[in-house]
Amino acid sequence: MPADYTEWLATERGVGTVALRASGASGEVAWSVDGHVHRDSRLALIPGAHVIAAESRGERREVRITVDAPPGTR
């Protein structure tokens, strides 16, 4: 998972994505983004503030990220 309060910049051409990976997790990892189940292994970089959570074997970790809009689109 990224460090808490990580910032990314969305791409000008379409939507960029990042891989969702959890270090130290044993077994399957269940992801949620902004409180909604996320079944894809990649996350679209949509501008705004987001909370990403990973849960595995009853242990849950959350991080907050911000995705900035491309320059000139704000």
Contact map, one row per residue, 1 for C-alpha under 8 A:
11100000000000000001111000000000000000000000000000000000000000100000000000
11110100000000000000000000000000000000000000000000000000000000100000000000
11111100000000000000000000000000000000000000000000000000000000100000000000
01111100000000000000000000000000000000000000000000000000000001111000000000
00111110000000000000000000000000000000000000000000000000000000111100000000
01111111000000000000000000000000000000000000000000000000000000011100000000
00001111100000000000000000000000000000000000000000000000000000001111000000
00000111110000000000000000000000000000000000100000000000000000001111000000
00000011111000000000000000000000000000000000101000000000000000000011110000
00000001111100110000000000000000000000000000111000000000000000000011110000
00000000111111110000000000000000000000000000000000000000000000000000110000
00000000011111100000000000000000000000000000000000000000000000000000010000
00000000001111100000000000000000000000000000000000000000000000000000000000
00000000001111110000000000000000000000000000000000000000000000000000000000
00000000011111111000000000000000000000000001110000000000000000000000000000
00000000011001111100000000000000000000000001100000000000000000000000000000
00000000000000111110000000000000000000000111100000000000000000000000000000
00000000000000011111000000000000000000000111100000000000000000000000000000
00000000000000001111100000000000000000001110000000000000000000000000000000
10000000000000000111110000000000000000001110000000000000000000000000000000
10000000000000000011111000000000000000001000000000000000000000000000000000
10000000000000000001111110001000000000000000000000000100000000000000000000
10000000000000000000111110000000000000000000000000000000000000000000000000
00000000000000000000011111000000000000000000000000000000000000000000000000
00000000000000000000011111111000000000000000000000000001000000000000000000
00000000000000000000000111111000000000000000000000000001100000000000000000
00000000000000000000000011111000000000000000000000000001100000000000000000
00000000000000000000000011111100000000000000000000000001100000000000000000
00000000000000000000010011111110000000000000000000000111000000000000000000
00000000000000000000000000011111000011100000000000000111000000000000000000
00000000000000000000000000001111100011100000000000011110000000000000000000
00000000000000000000000000000111111111000000000000011100000000000000000000
00000000000000000000000000000011111111000000000001111000000000000000000000
00000000000000000000000000000001111100000000000001110000000000000000000000
00000000000000000000000000000001111110000000000000100000000000000000000000
00000000000000000000000000000001111111000000000000000000000000000000000000
00000000000000000000000000000111101111100000000000000000000000000000000000
00000000000000000000000000000111100111110000000000000000000000000000000000
00000000000000000000000000000110000011111000000000000000000000000000000000
00000000000000000000000000000000000001111110000000000000000000000000000000
00000000000000000011100000000000000000111110000000000000000000000000000000
00000000000000001111000000000000000000011111000000000000000000000000000000
00000000000000001111000000000000000000011111100000000000000000000000000000
00000000000000111100000000000000000000000111110000000000000000000000000000
00000001110000111100000000000000000000000011111000000000000000000010000000
00000000010000100000000000000000000000000001111100000000000000000010100000
00000000110000000000000000000000000000000000111110000000000000000111100000
00000000000000000000000000000000000000000000011111000000000000000111100000
00000000000000000000000000000000000000000000001111100000000000011110000000
00000000000000000000000000000000110000000000000111110000000000011100000000
00000000000000000000000000000000111000000000000011111000000001111000000000
00000000000000000000000000000011110000000000000001111100000001111000000000
00000000000000000000000000000011100000000000000000111110000111100000000000
00000000000000000000010000001111000000000000000000011111000111000000000000
00000000000000000000000000001110000000000000000000001111111110000000000000
00000000000000000000000011111100000000000000000000000111111100000000000000
00000000000000000000000001110000000000000000000000000011111000000000000000
00000000000000000000000000000000000000000000000000000011111100000000000000
00000000000000000000000000000000000000000000000000000011111110000000000000
00000000000000000000000000000000000000000000000000001111011111000000000000
00000000000000000000000000000000000000000000000000001110001111100000000000
00010000000000000000000000000000000000000000000000111100000111110000000000
11111000000000000000000000000000000000000000000000111000000011111000000000
00011100000000000000000000000000000000000000000011110000000001111100000000
00011111000000000000000000000000000000000000000011110000000000111110000000
00001111000000000000000000000000000000000000001111000000000000011111000000
00000011110000000000000000000000000000000000111110000000000000001111100000
00000011110000000000000000000000000000000000001100000000000000000111110000
00000000111000000000000000000000000000000000011100000000000000000011111011
00000000111100000000000000000000000000000000000000000000000000000001111111
00000000000000000000000000000000000000000000000000000000000000000000111111
00000000000000000000000000000000000000000000000000000000000000000000011111
00000000000000000000000000000000000000000000000000000000000000000000111111
00000000000000000000000000000000000000000000000000000000000000000000111111
